[in-house]
Amino acid sequence: QYAGMDRFECRKALWKDLEESGVAIKAEKYTNRVPRSQRGGEVVEPLVSKQWFVRMERLAEPALEAVRSGEISVVPERFEKTYEQWLENIHDWCISRQLWWGHRIPVWYVDGTNENEFIVASNEEEAYEMGREKFGSDVALTRDTDVLDTWFSSGLWPFSTLSWPDEDSEDLKRFYPTTVMETGYDILFFWVARMIMMGIELTGKVPFRTVYLHGLVRDSKGQKMSKTLGNVIDPLEVIDKYGTDALRYSLVTGSTPGQDISLSMERIETNRNFANKLWNVGRYIVGSLADLAEEERSTLDTIFHTNFRHDIGDLALPERYIVSRLHQLEASVTNSLESYSFGESGRLVHDFLWDEFADWYIETSKTRMFGDDENAKKASRKTLVYVLDSCLRLLHPFMPFVTEALWQRIPHNREKESALISAAWPEVGQIDEEAINRFNQIQALTRMVRNARVEYQVEPQKKIEMTVVADEDELVRDLGAETGILALMAKVDKDKITIGRSGSVELPESETSVSLIVDDSLQAFLPMKGLVDFDKEIARLEKQLAKAEKDLNGLLKRLNSSNFADKAPENVVNETREQ
């Protein structure tokens, strides 16, 4: 009488009948946790039904051994423990699903046997043939209406897409096993482990050598994206607003193996600005080639494969520095990519392009690009093109569109390399450590002069004098050759820069000058007479000193208090000591 009724209505009717028949004892309310579907919110209840299972223990053993022996490595390594825990405690796997879409269960039932007689076959023709062999005559068969679990079907993917079970297939021979399997850590067991088990069982080989696990993409607060929370980021809308490269770069550089990504619009906007910066850098460099003769433009191609990579000794200090740093970058990026530190690779290129190439070398190159020395101009132009070309190659996996568009504008031998995506990866070239160290000294000196100008409130456009004392003749020589950089980057009067060994130059009055100690071998003095109101500056410093002394006394009083030392958390006490 209850057949076909809704489960909730059935329960009400059943209880009513129990009460009317006098067998119901009592009705009592109690609170319990009711599981509900995350999709529709329906109450989920267990229902005993007939399903198909796969016995897993025998399949799990070789899959466990493949990881333990190192035949398959997992990145990051800590997830190998998670993998082992799943497979060591594995249960039989229910592989049948009552869905409309999927691979149908390969089972045919013999009609009239109440599903007690069935045949497992690859296809319908084989099923009927097996039926004739088993029963001696043709039998009527009906195929099971269930489909395979999605993870069962996808577990076959590494080889089923390569013409398996045809073992002579060229695709199977060439691409199986593959090298790297990349996926999210949340499906390490559901997909990765199943692929390994099925691959070993059905082909005798592991399906891949390395498993790279990325994190999940979450919102800026670290919450999982869902329609309910309203925090889903639509990639198409992001691409329309910020561009494909900005989104791609944000996802790659924001990731660490096995760690979730907190994605925000602010980060994507920042990386859009980086793409714009790159475009402007490329446009400036390509624009500098506009007035070149065709013969000189054609020779630019040779720098990518010859002297600039292996012989930089004849270049000036700024060129030796930036090319050497580029070669260091190429080594670091290559090593990071090979160790699956994709985010670190992208950040390295970003920092070099923005902080070193754009903010330093391109700015300093203007002293030669717009000077009268044609040889210096030519060397600077070639360096700009060489560094840009190499950076575009390094950045291409992260920002494929803007890098390809810029690269196509650089003079190349198109017969050798027609597109950036198929161009050669940079080989690490010569590195001049001395040039790097020397230019770093110039950078440090420039920054200190800039900071001094800000601290003493020197007018931005006011050029100042400077006396530099070095303890090496080579350092004196290199600084003397690059006074244009100091004049440009630190607003120092080029005609009033004095450079020499200690004792060989006259120092400005100590009472009215600022002393800058760069390192043990380099010191600079900035005469401030006429630029700074010293009475006002002394008052400002005395005020700062008074505040510092007051803060110090307060911290000492707190530390000397027994209540604070005994009752405050250890980290608070340590932080106070550090202050």
C-alpha positions in Angstrom: 0.0 0.0 0.0 3.0 2.3 0.4 4.6 1.5 -3.0 5.3 4.6 -5.1 4.8 7.1 -2.3 7.2 9.9 -1.5 9.5 8.8 1.3 8.4 11.7 3.6 4.7 11.2 3.0 5.2 7.5 3.4 6.7 8.0 6.9 3.7 10.1 8.0 1.2 7.5 6.6 3.2 4.6 8.2 3.3 6.3 11.6 -0.4 7.1 11.4 -1.2 3.4 10.7 1.0 2.3 13.6 -0.9 4.6 15.9 -4.2 3.4 14.7 -3.3 -0.2 15.1 -2.2 0.4 18.7 1.5 -0.7 18.3 3.1 2.7 18.5 4.7 3.3 21.9 5.5 7.1 21.9 6.6 10.0 19.7 9.6 12.0 20.9 11.5 14.9 19.2 15.3 14.8 19.1 18.0 16.7 17.2 20.4 15.0 14.8 22.6 15.9 11.9 20.9 15.4 8.6 23.2 15.1 5.5 22.1 17.1 2.5 23.2 17.3 -1.1 25.5 20.2 -1.7 23.9 20.8 -5.1 20.1 20.7 -4.5 19.9 20.6 -0.7 17.9 17.3 -0.7 18.2 15.0 2.3 20.7 12.2 1.6 19.9 8.8 3.0 21.4 5.3 2.6 19.6 2.9 0.3 20.6 -0.7 -0.1 20.9 -1.6 -3.7 22.8 -3.9 -6.1 26.0 -2.4 -7.4 29.2 -3.5 -9.2 32.5 -3.4 -7.2 36.2 -3.9 -8.0 38.4 -5.7 -5.5 41.2 -3.2 -4.8 43.8 -4.8 -2.6 45.7 -6.6 -5.3 45.6 -3.5 -7.5 46.9 -1.2 -4.8 50.0 -3.2 -3.9 52.0 -2.5 -7.2 50.8 1.1 -7.2 52.2 1.5 -3.7 55.5 0.0 -4.6 55.8 2.3 -7.7 55.9 5.4 -5.4 57.9 3.8 -2.6 60.6 2.6 -5.1 60.8 6.1 -6.7 59.6 4.9 -10.1 56.9 7.6 -9.6 57.8 10.7 -7.7 55.2 13.1 -6.2 55.7 16.9 -6.1 55.6 18.1 -3.3 57.0 15.0 -1.7 54.9 15.3 1.5 51.9 14.1 -0.5 53.5 10.7 -0.9 52.4 10.0 2.7 48.8 10.9 1.8 49.0 8.6 -1.2 50.3 5.7 0.9 47.6 6.2 3.6 44.9 6.0 1.0 46.2 2.8 -0.6 47.2 1.1 2.6 43.6 1.5 3.9 41.8 0.9 0.6 38.3 -0.6 0.3 36.5 -2.3 -2.5 35.4 0.2 -5.1 31.8 0.7 -6.1 32.1 1.5 -9.9 28.5 1.5 -11.0 26.4 4.7 -11.2 22.7 5.3 -11.9 23.3 8.2 -14.4 22.3 9.0 -18.0 25.8 9.9 -19.1 29.0 7.7 -19.0 30.6 4.5 -20.2 28.0 1.8 -19.8 28.7 -1.2 -17.6 29.9 -4.0 -19.9 27.5 -6.6 -18.5 24.6 -8.4 -20.3 21.9 -10.2 -18.3 20.2 -13.3 -19.7 16.5 -12.6 -20.0 14.2 -14.6 -17.6 17.0 -15.4 -15.0 16.3 -12.5 -12.6 19.8 -11.2 -13.3 21.3 -14.3 -11.8 22.9 -15.2 -15.1 25.1 -12.5 -16.7 27.9 -12.2 -19.3 30.8 -9.7 -19.1 32.1 -8.8 -22.6 33.8 -6.0 -24.6 30.9 -5.4 -26.9 27.4 -6.8 -27.7 28.6 -9.1 -30.5 31.1 -10.7 -28.1 28.4 -11.0 -25.4 26.0 -13.0 -27.8 28.9 -15.2 -28.9 29.8 -16.0 -25.2 26.1 -16.6 -24.6 25.9 -19.2 -27.3 29.1 -20.9 -26.0 27.7 -21.0 -22.5 24.1 -22.1 -23.2 24.4 -24.0 -26.4 22.0 -21.7 -28.3 21.1 -18.1 -28.9 19.8 -16.4 -25.8 18.1 -13.0 -25.3 20.3 -10.5 -23.5 19.6 -7.2 -21.9 22.5 -4.8 -21.1 22.9 -3.3 -17.6 21.6 0.3 -17.6 24.2 1.6 -15.1 27.3 3.5 -16.2 30.9 3.4 -14.9 32.0 5.8 -12.1 33.6 8.9 -13.7 36.9 8.1 -11.9 36.9 4.7 -13.4 36.6 6.1 -16.9 39.1 8.8 -16.4 41.5 6.4 -14.8 41.9 4.8 -18.2 42.8 8.1 -19.8 46.6 7.9 -20.0 46.4 4.9 -22.4 42.8 4.7 -23.7 43.4 7.9 -25.7 46.4 6.3 -27.5 44.7 3.5 -29.4 45.0 1.0 -26.5 44.6 -2.0 -26.4 46.5 -2.0 -29.7 50.0 -2.4 -28.3 51.5 -1.8 -31.8 50.0 1.7 -31.9 52.7 4.3 -32.7 50.9 6.8 -30.3 51.0 4.3 -27.5 54.7 3.5 -28.0 55.7 7.1 -28.2 53.5 8.8 -25.5 53.1 6.0 -22.9 54.2 6.3 -20.2 54.3 10.1 -20.2 56.6 12.2 -18.1 54.6 14.6 -15.9 51.0 14.3 -14.7 49.7 17.7 -13.3 46.6 18.0 -11.3 45.1 19.2 -8.0 46.1 17.6 -4.7 42.4 17.1 -3.8 42.1 14.3 -6.4 45.4 12.5 -5.7 43.5 9.3 -4.7 40.3 9.7 -6.8 42.2 10.2 -10.1 46.0 9.8 -9.8 46.0 6.6 -7.8 43.3 5.1 -10.1 45.4 5.9 -13.2 48.5 4.3 -11.6 46.6 1.2 -10.6 44.9 0.7 -14.0 48.0 1.6 -15.9 50.0 -1.1 -14.2 47.2 -3.7 -14.3 46.3 -3.2 -18.0 49.6 -2.2 -19.6 52.2 -3.5 -17.2 53.8 0.0 -17.0 53.3 3.0 -14.8 51.4 5.8 -16.7 53.8 8.6 -15.8 57.1 9.3 -13.9 56.2 12.5 -12.0 53.0 13.7 -10.4 52.9 17.5 -9.9 50.2 18.6 -7.5 49.0 22.2 -7.5 46.7 23.9 -5.0 43.1 25.0 -5.3 42.1 28.5 -6.5 40.3 30.3 -3.7 39.1 33.9 -3.3 41.1 36.7 -1.8 40.0 35.7 1.7 41.1 32.0 1.2 37.5 30.8 0.9 36.4 28.2 -1.6 34.6 29.7 -4.5 30.9 28.9 -4.7 27.8 30.4 -6.2 26.2 30.4 -2.7 28.9 32.7 -1.4 28.9 34.8 -4.5 32.7 34.8 -4.7 33.2 32.9 -8.0 35.6 34.6 -10.4 34.6 34.2 -14.0 37.8 33.9 -16.0 36.2 35.2 -19.2 35.2 38.4 -17.4 38.7 38.8 -16.0 40.2 38.3 -19.4 38.0 40.9 -20.9 39.0 43.4 -18.3 42.7 42.6 -17.6 43.8 40.3 -20.5 44.7 36.6 -20.8 48.4 37.1 -19.9 47.6 38.9 -16.7 45.3 36.1 -15.5 47.7 33.4 -16.6 50.7 35.0 -15.0 48.7 35.6 -11.7 47.7 32.0 -11.5 51.1 30.6 -12.2 53.2 33.0 -10.1 50.7 32.8 -7.2 51.0 29.1 -6.9 53.3 26.9 -4.8 53.2 23.1 -5.2 50.5 21.7 -3.1 49.4 25.1 -1.7 46.1 26.9 -2.4 46.0 30.1 -4.3 44.2 33.2 -2.9 43.3 35.0 -6.1 42.3 38.7 -5.9 41.5 41.3 -8.6 44.2 43.5 -7.1 46.9 40.9 -7.9 45.6 40.5 -11.5 45.5 44.2 -12.0 49.1 44.5 -10.7 50.2 41.8 -13.2 48.2 43.6 -16.0 50.4 46.6 -15.1 53.5 44.4 -15.5 52.3 43.4 -19.0 51.9 47.1 -19.8 55.4 47.8 -18.4 56.8 45.0 -20.6 55.0 46.4 -23.7 56.4 49.9 -23.1 59.9 48.5 -22.6 59.7 46.5 -25.8 58.2 49.5 -27.7 61.0 51.7 -26.5 63.7 49.2 -27.6 62.1 48.4 -30.9 61.6 52.1 -31.5 65.3 52.7 -31.0 66.0 50.5 -34.1 63.8 52.5 -36.4 66.7 54.7 -37.8 69.1 51.7 -38.4 70.2 50.9 -41.9 69.0 47.5 -43.2 72.5 46.1 -43.0 72.9 47.0 -39.4 69.4 45.6 -38.5 70.3 42.3 -40.2 73.5 42.0 -38.1 71.5 42.2 -34.8 70.5 38.5 -35.3 74.1 37.4 -34.8 74.2 38.7 -31.2 71.7 36.0 -30.1 74.1 33.1 -30.9 77.6 34.5 -30.9 79.7 37.1 -29.0 77.1 38.4 -26.6 76.5 35.0 -25.0 80.1 33.9 -24.8 82.4 37.0 -24.9 81.4 40.2 -23.1 84.8 41.3 -22.1 84.9 44.3 -24.5 81.6 45.8 -23.3 81.4 48.7 -20.9 80.6 48.1 -17.2 76.8 48.6 -17.5 76.5 46.2 -20.4 78.7 43.6 -18.8 76.6 43.9 -15.7 73.2 43.5 -17.3 74.3 40.7 -19.6 75.9 38.8 -16.7 72.8 39.2 -14.6 70.7 38.0 -17.5 72.8 34.9 -17.8 72.4 34.3 -14.0 68.6 34.8 -14.5 68.6 32.2 -17.3 70.3 29.7 -15.0 68.0 30.4 -12.1 64.8 30.2 -14.2 65.8 27.0 -15.9 66.6 25.4 -12.6 63.3 26.5 -11.0 61.3 25.2 -13.9 63.1 21.9 -13.8 62.3 21.6 -10.1 58.6 22.5 -10.8 58.9 25.9 -8.9 56.9 27.6 -11.6 55.8 30.5 -9.5 59.4 31.3 -8.5 60.5 31.2 -12.1 57.9 33.8 -13.1 58.7 36.1 -10.2 62.4 36.0 -11.0 61.8 37.2 -14.6 59.4 39.9 -13.3 61.9 41.3 -10.8 64.7 41.3 -13.3 62.7 43.0 -16.0 61.2 45.6 -13.8 63.8 46.3 -11.1 67.1 45.8 -13.0 66.5 46.0 -16.7 63.8 48.7 -16.9 64.6 50.8 -13.8 68.4 50.6 -14.0 69.9 49.5 -17.3 67.4 51.2 -19.7 67.6 54.4 -17.7 71.4 54.4 -17.6 71.6 53.4 -21.3 70.1 56.7 -22.2 73.4 58.4 -21.4 74.9 56.5 -24.3 71.9 56.1 -26.6 71.6 59.9 -26.8 75.3 60.6 -26.6 77.9 61.3 -29.3 79.9 58.1 -29.0 78.7 55.9 -31.9 80.4 52.8 -30.7 78.9 53.1 -27.2 75.5 53.8 -28.8 75.8 50.6 -31.0 76.8 48.4 -28.0 74.0 49.8 -25.9 71.5 49.2 -28.6 72.6 45.6 -29.2 72.5 44.9 -25.4 69.0 46.2 -25.2 67.8 44.0 -28.0 69.7 41.0 -26.7 68.4 41.2 -23.1 64.8 41.9 -24.4 64.9 38.9 -26.7 66.1 36.6 -23.9 63.6 37.9 -21.4 60.8 37.3 -23.9 61.9 33.7 -24.3 62.0 33.2 -20.5 58.6 34.9 -19.9 56.8 33.3 -22.9 55.5 30.3 -20.9 53.9 32.7 -18.4 52.7 35.5 -20.8 52.5 34.0 -24.3 50.6 36.7 -26.1 52.3 39.9 -25.2 55.7 38.2 -25.5 55.0 36.8 -29.0 53.7 40.2 -30.2 56.8 41.9 -29.0 59.2 39.2 -30.3 57.8 39.4 -33.8 58.9 43.1 -33.9 62.5 42.3 -33.1 64.8 41.7 -36.2 65.4 37.9 -36.5 66.3 35.4 -39.1 62.8 34.1 -39.6 64.0 31.1 -41.5 65.6 29.8 -38.3 62.9 30.8 -35.8 59.5 31.9 -37.2 57.7 32.1 -33.9 58.6 32.6 -30.2 56.7 29.5 -29.1 59.1 27.3 -31.2 62.2 29.4 -30.6 65.2 28.0 -28.7 65.3 28.2 -24.9 68.2 30.5 -23.8 71.5 28.9 -23.0 73.5 30.2 -20.1 76.3 32.4 -21.2 79.4 34.1 -19.7 79.0 35.7 -16.2 81.3 38.5 -15.1 81.0 38.4 -11.3 83.3 41.4 -10.9 81.2 43.5 -13.2 78.1 42.6 -11.2 79.8 43.5 -7.9 81.1 46.8 -9.3 77.8 47.9 -10.7 76.1 46.9 -7.4 78.4 49.4 -5.7 77.3 52.1 -8.1 73.7 51.2 -7.5 74.2 51.3 -3.7 75.9 54.7 -3.9 73.1 56.0 -6.1 70.4 54.8 -3.7 72.3 56.4 -0.7 72.6 59.7 -2.5 68.8 59.6 -3.3 68.0 58.8 0.3 70.1 61.6 1.6 68.4 64.0 -0.8 65.0 63.0 0.6 66.2 62.9 4.2 67.7 66.4 4.0 64.8 67.7 1.8 67.0 68.8 -1.1 64.8 70.1 -4.0 64.2 67.3 -6.5 65.7 69.3 -9.5 68.6 70.7 -7.6 71.9 69.1 -8.6 74.5 68.6 -5.9 78.2 68.1 -5.7 79.8 64.9 -4.6 83.3 63.6 -3.6 83.9 59.9 -3.9 86.8 58.1 -2.1 87.7 54.6 -3.2 90.5 52.3 -2.1 91.2 50.7 -5.5 92.5 52.2 -8.7 90.2 49.9 -10.7 87.2 51.2 -8.7 88.3 54.8 -9.3 88.5 54.1 -13.0 85.1 52.4 -13.2 83.4 55.1 -11.2 85.0 57.8 -13.3 83.8 56.1 -16.5 80.2 56.1 -15.2 79.7 59.6 -13.8 76.9 59.9 -16.3 74.9 57.3 -14.3 75.4 59.2 -11.0 74.4 62.5 -12.7 71.3 60.9 -14.3 70.1 58.6 -11.5 71.1 60.6 -8.4 70.8 64.2 -9.7 74.5 64.9 -9.1 76.2 67.6 -11.1 78.4 65.7 -13.5 81.0 68.5 -13.6 81.3 68.6 -9.8 81.9 64.9 -9.1 85.4 64.3 -7.7 86.6 60.7 -7.6 90.0 59.5 -6.2 91.9 57.4 -3.8 91.9 58.2 -0.1 94.4 61.1 0.5 94.5 62.1 -3.1 91.3 64.2 -3.1 90.2 67.2 -0.9 87.2 66.4 1.3 84.4 68.9 1.9 83.9 70.5 5.4 82.7 67.8 7.7 80.4 70.2 9.6 78.4 71.0 6.5 78.6 67.7 4.5 76.9 64.3 4.7 79.1 61.2 4.8 77.9 58.0 3.0 79.7 54.7 3.7 78.8 52.3 0.9 81.2 49.5 2.0 84.8 49.1 3.2 86.2 50.2 -0.2 83.8 53.1 -1.1 82.7 56.3 0.7 81.1 59.5 -0.6 80.7 63.0 0.8 77.9 65.4 -0.1 78.5 69.1 0.6 75.1 70.5 1.9 76.1 74.1 2.5 73.5 76.3 0.8 71.1 73.4 0.3 70.0 72.6 3.9 68.9 74.8 6.8 71.2 73.3 9.4 69.4 74.9 12.4 66.1 73.4 11.2 67.8 70.1 10.5 69.4 70.0 14.0 66.1 70.7 15.6 64.5 67.9 13.6 67.2 65.4 14.6 67.0 66.4 18.2 63.2 65.8 18.1 63.8 62.4 16.6 66.4 61.6 19.2 64.1 62.6 22.1 61.3 60.4 20.8 63.7 57.5 20.4 65.0 57.9 24.0 61.4 58.1 25.3 60.5 54.9 23.4 63.6 53.2 24.6 62.9 54.1 28.3 59.4 52.8 27.9 60.5 49.4 26.6 63.2 49.1 29.3 60.7 49.9 32.0 58.3 47.2 30.6 61.1 44.6 30.4 62.3 45.4 34.0 58.7 44.8 35.3 58.3 41.4 36.9 54.6 41.3 36.0 55.4 41.8 32.3 58.4 39.3 32.2 56.4 36.6 34.1 52.9 37.0 32.6 53.3 38.2 29.0 53.5 35.6 26.3 57.1 34.6 25.3 56.7 35.9 21.8 55.6 39.4 23.1 58.6 39.5 25.5 61.0 38.6 22.7 59.5 41.1 20.3 59.9 43.8 23.0 63.5 42.9 23.5 64.1 43.1 19.7 62.5 46.6 19.6 
